[in-house]
Amino acid sequence: MSAVIRRGLGVILVLLGVMLLIFVVLRIIPGDPASVLLNEHASEDSIRRLTESMGLDKPLPVQFLDYLKNALRGDLGQSYYMRKPVLSLILTAFPYTLKLTALSASFAWIFGILAGVVSAVYHDRLPDHLFRGISLLGISVPVFMVALFLQYLMYFRLSLLPLMYDGSFVSMILPAAALGWNSAGSVARLTRSGLMEQLDSPYLDTARAKGLSTKKAILFHGLRNAILPVITLMALQLSGMLSGAVITESVFGISGLGKLALTAVQTRDMPLLQGTVLFTALVISVGNIIADVTNTLLDPRLRTKS
Amino acid sequence: MNKDLLLEIKDLTVSVKRKKEAVPVVRGVDIDIPRGGIVGLVGESGCGKSMTAKSVNRILPPFAETTGGSILWHDSPGETTDLLKLKEKEIRKKCGTEIAMVFQEPMTSLNPMMRVGDQIREVLKIHKIEKDPAVSKERVVKMLGAVGIPQPELRYNSWPHELSGGMRQRVMIAMAMICSPKLLIADEATTAVDVTIEAQILDLIRDMCHASHMSALVITHNMGVVSAICDHVYVMYLGSIVEKAPVRELFTNPLHPYTRGLLSSIPRIGNNPEYLETIPGNIPVVRKPFSGCDFCMRCSDDVRKCFMESPEMREAGNDHYVRCHTALTGPDPGESKGTE
């Protein structure tokens, strides 16, 4: 239990650090938000008035403390560009990201683990070479290439799936496949190498001597031991996907977190950028904790130690 | 042969694939295991003991395969099946129920991610012997108690890493015994545990055999283990059996120079404590079939014949057989290479 509290405190520290860092960085980089918001013909006077109204004339520490105080109350400020509360913008965008993540993660993990197991069972034979080739492609080809290729194949050539995201489930398939491709490749490789390491383990001989076929022994006994690092990888992938897939969301026109962050950067929208970065940091920290906790829960050797 | 045999290994050959050639590591081994008898198979590391054992329940590693011979399983005196000819599915059905095995490494032979009780219960589940989980659990707890594990209900839920080596080996034995098999193969079952535990485990195996009229094939490199529990001994050297005899006969009248070397290299209290006998030389590398006796390079009384032709198994009386040119006749002084 104390471990959980310790981890919780850690998350809070990380979030404070992230807030401070993004706050300082955004104010160091050149460019004044007030002059970006108004056009280049705006008078000195109106720029000064806007700066004051946004509270940007106060000393930096005061600004930071104000931001912190508001953030604690759940107020992440007002987006300069979209003129809406940042928190509500994030919460509107998040469900899209969540949907994309759920679909691409399940695609990636089911395909990845299956491919890894098949590769390990038939190692150095045709299915292994095939799946290893596919997963190598998945790891090495960038997401936008996969996305464009899938769009070309499934929409322009075969007309099977819609080109852009339109809110329907069918239109989520292509983005999920494009985003999951890469993760599937890493999961497949890690599953395969983990299982291969287990193949000479004496407990697999025990399982066969008990009456299990070699394949069942690998599946029921080997996989259980090989899956731990894969689960850590999956938890990290999950937090990565949840914090927004900028490229995939842009290519397919999904208004999720990634796209929101991109807009914030493009319009120099400081509160929105701070908000999205903070949210991402939170998701990733929580993802890491989940990875640790699942590992501890699954591995009896870790459980006794803690 | 009028004995009631359970298992007959006949002319078994196991080869290991190395690059493109197949190297025979078990060469024409014959072993008879009588019903209810405990048979020992002794030899040094790498002589093919484990390969022989793993051929019986067909769990050889992928790089090894049986290339000849037969392993006859006598369900009853009239009913015989060749285990090597069974389909994979049929042999797996026999494993765990009729043929059980205990391995050398109690630390790694149990799955570290499964509770020990569940690992034992899995045998019942695989062979669909007991479907009711409560009943099968009770059966496992009873078995854990029978192999001498204190507080078996509590230990059912232990993880392998929470148990000592001796306890884990008891768990392995419980797993092997849960279906009351006809044959127990103990592959160096006591090598990794210390001597007091070794004695307890050996007692346990012997008692189990006697109580349920089970046969056992005990594989070891330790002559002490052989003398403790075996009825009959086979001595293996470089993939073939060089001597076989009832245990008392072998210890009082060892014939093969290798067996004599093994026996005199056991430290004994009271003997010269400064000096321990060893067998000179190393195990030769198995490559091409050599026409002479495999042991001639390390033998003390080698004669020219030993380098020329491989000796046949010869009977020496008292159910004692030996594969040696000189053991029965003694070295012919005129032929000894020392005279040249």
Chai-1 contact restraints between the chains, C-beta under 6 A:
chainA,res_idxA,chainB,res_idxB,connection_type,confidence,min_distance_angstrom,max_distance_angstrom,comment,restraint_id
A,P202,B,F103,contact,1.0,0.0,6.0,A-B,restraint_1
A,P202,B,E105,contact,1.0,0.0,6.0,A-B,restraint_2
A,P202,B,T108,contact,1.0,0.0,6.0,A-B,restraint_3
A,P202,B,S109,contact,1.0,0.0,6.0,A-B,restraint_4
A,Y203,B,S109,contact,1.0,0.0,6.0,A-B,restraint_5
A,Y203,B,L110,contact,1.0,0.0,6.0,A-B,restraint_6
A,Y203,B,N111,contact,1.0,0.0,6.0,A-B,restraint_7
A,D205,B,I59,contact,1.0,0.0,6.0,A-B,restraint_8
A,T206,B,S109,contact,1.0,0.0,6.0,A-B,restraint_9
A,R208,B,I59,contact,1.0,0.0,6.0,A-B,restraint_10
A,A209,B,N57,contact,1.0,0.0,6.0,A-B,restraint_11
A,A209,B,I59,contact,1.0,0.0,6.0,A-B,restraint_12
A,A209,B,C95,contact,1.0,0.0,6.0,A-B,restraint_13
A,A209,B,M101,contact,1.0,0.0,6.0,A-B,restraint_14
A,K210,B,G96,contact,1.0,0.0,6.0,A-B,restraint_15
A,K210,B,V123,contact,1.0,0.0,6.0,A-B,restraint_16
A,G211,B,R92,contact,1.0,0.0,6.0,A-B,restraint_17
A,G211,B,C95,contact,1.0,0.0,6.0,A-B,restraint_18
A,G211,B,G96,contact,1.0,0.0,6.0,A-B,restraint_19
A,G211,B,I126,contact,1.0,0.0,6.0,A-B,restraint_20
A,G211,B,H127,contact,1.0,0.0,6.0,A-B,restraint_21
A,L212,B,I126,contact,1.0,0.0,6.0,A-B,restraint_22
A,S213,B,R92,contact,1.0,0.0,6.0,A-B,restraint_23
A,H221,B,N111,contact,1.0,0.0,6.0,A-B,restraint_24
A,R224,B,M113,contact,1.0,0.0,6.0,A-B,restraint_25
A,N225,B,M113,contact,1.0,0.0,6.0,A-B,restraint_26
A,P300,B,W159,contact,1.0,0.0,6.0,A-B,restraint_27
A,R301,B,H161,contact,1.0,0.0,6.0,A-B,restraint_28
